[in-house]
């Protein structure tokens, strides 16, 4: 099945580049509308596995015995610093349309930088509503 007339919208947390909700509207080949929504329930900081880290980059090899530890509390991090922009939201995903509905758990990965008019982002890493 192919979908058409797709429209994807995101709602952004004030002062962040992290979504509070996402929605996909499409139409199938039979002209039936479908809506898929994602509702975040928890946040995984990709920083925790090395994405954006200045020294311990994701996938980098530092030797067989290299070990280091870093502790941080996600709520205490500045969400607009570059290493903190890349996240994954664990989310409830819902589908309605075409005579069917379903619900499950999924991931919405986000890494948003640069201007984006529809979202109101003007600079490299300014927050929503800023």
C-alpha positions as CSV (number, residue, x, y, z in Angstrom):
1,X,0.0,0.0,0.0
2,X,1.2,3.5,-0.8
3,X,0.3,6.6,1.1
4,X,-0.2,10.1,-0.3
5,X,-0.8,13.7,0.8
6,X,1.5,13.2,3.8
7,X,1.6,15.9,6.4
8,X,3.9,15.6,9.4
9,X,3.6,18.0,12.4
10,X,5.6,18.3,15.6
11,X,4.8,20.1,18.8
12,X,7.9,21.4,20.5
13,X,8.6,21.9,24.2
14,X,9.1,25.6,25.0
15,X,12.7,26.6,25.0
16,X,13.9,23.2,23.6
17,X,14.2,21.3,20.4
18,X,12.5,18.2,21.9
19,X,9.1,17.3,20.7
20,X,6.1,17.0,23.0
21,X,4.0,15.3,20.4
22,X,4.2,14.2,16.7
23,X,1.5,13.5,14.1
24,X,1.5,12.0,10.6
25,X,-1.6,12.4,8.4
26,X,-1.7,10.4,5.2
27,X,-4.2,9.1,2.6
28,X,-4.1,5.6,1.3
29,X,-4.6,4.4,-2.3
30,X,-8.3,3.9,-1.6
31,X,-8.8,7.5,-0.4
32,X,-9.0,6.6,3.3
33,X,-7.4,8.9,5.8
34,X,-4.9,7.6,8.4
35,X,-3.5,9.3,11.4
36,X,-0.4,8.2,13.4
37,X,0.4,10.0,16.6
38,X,3.4,9.7,19.0
39,X,3.1,10.7,22.6
40,X,6.5,10.8,24.5
41,X,6.6,9.0,27.8
42,X,10.3,9.1,28.6
43,X,13.6,10.5,27.2
44,X,16.8,8.8,26.4
45,X,19.8,11.1,26.0
46,X,22.0,9.9,23.1
47,X,24.8,11.7,24.9
48,X,24.8,8.7,27.3
49,X,26.2,6.4,24.5
50,X,28.7,8.9,23.1
51,X,26.8,10.8,20.4
52,X,28.2,14.3,20.5
53,X,30.7,13.5,23.2
54,X,34.0,15.3,22.7
55,X,36.3,12.4,23.7
56,X,34.2,9.2,23.9
57,X,32.5,9.3,20.6
58,X,29.9,6.6,19.7
59,X,31.6,3.7,18.0
60,X,35.1,5.0,18.8
61,X,37.7,2.5,19.9
62,X,40.0,3.5,22.7
63,X,41.5,0.1,23.4
64,X,40.2,-3.2,24.8
65,X,40.5,-2.1,28.5
66,X,39.6,1.6,28.3
67,X,36.8,2.5,30.7
68,X,35.4,5.7,32.0
69,X,32.3,6.9,33.8
70,X,30.3,10.0,33.6
71,X,27.2,10.8,35.6
72,X,24.6,13.3,34.7
73,X,20.9,14.0,35.4
74,X,19.0,14.7,32.2
75,X,16.7,17.2,33.8
76,X,19.8,19.3,34.9
77,X,21.3,19.5,31.3
78,X,20.9,22.6,29.1
79,X,18.7,21.1,26.4
80,X,20.1,23.6,23.8
81,X,23.8,22.6,24.0
82,X,24.8,20.7,21.0
83,X,25.6,17.4,22.8
84,X,22.1,17.5,24.4
85,X,20.1,17.9,21.2
86,X,20.2,14.3,20.1
87,X,17.6,12.3,22.0
88,X,15.2,9.4,21.6
89,X,11.8,9.6,23.1
90,X,10.1,6.4,24.2
91,X,6.6,7.0,23.0
92,X,3.1,5.6,22.7
93,X,2.3,5.2,19.0
94,X,-1.3,5.2,17.9
95,X,-2.8,4.5,14.4
96,X,-6.4,5.3,13.4
97,X,-7.6,4.9,9.9
98,X,-8.6,2.7,7.0
99,X,-11.1,0.9,9.2
100,X,-8.4,-0.1,11.7
101,X,-6.7,1.1,14.9
102,X,-3.7,0.0,16.9
103,X,-1.5,1.2,19.7
104,X,2.0,0.3,20.7
105,X,5.3,1.6,22.1
106,X,8.0,3.0,19.9
107,X,10.9,5.4,19.6
108,X,11.0,8.9,18.1
109,X,14.6,9.8,17.5
110,X,15.3,13.5,17.3
111,X,18.3,15.6,16.3
112,X,17.2,19.0,15.2
113,X,19.7,21.8,14.4
114,X,19.6,24.8,12.1
115,X,16.7,27.1,11.0
116,X,13.3,25.5,10.3
117,X,10.5,28.0,9.5
118,X,7.5,25.8,10.3
119,X,8.9,25.1,13.8
120,X,10.0,28.7,14.4
121,X,13.7,27.8,14.7
122,X,15.8,30.7,13.5
123,X,19.4,29.8,14.5
124,X,21.6,26.7,14.9
125,X,20.2,25.6,18.3
126,X,17.6,28.1,19.6
127,X,14.6,26.7,21.4
128,X,11.0,26.7,20.5
129,X,9.2,29.9,21.2
130,X,12.6,31.7,21.6
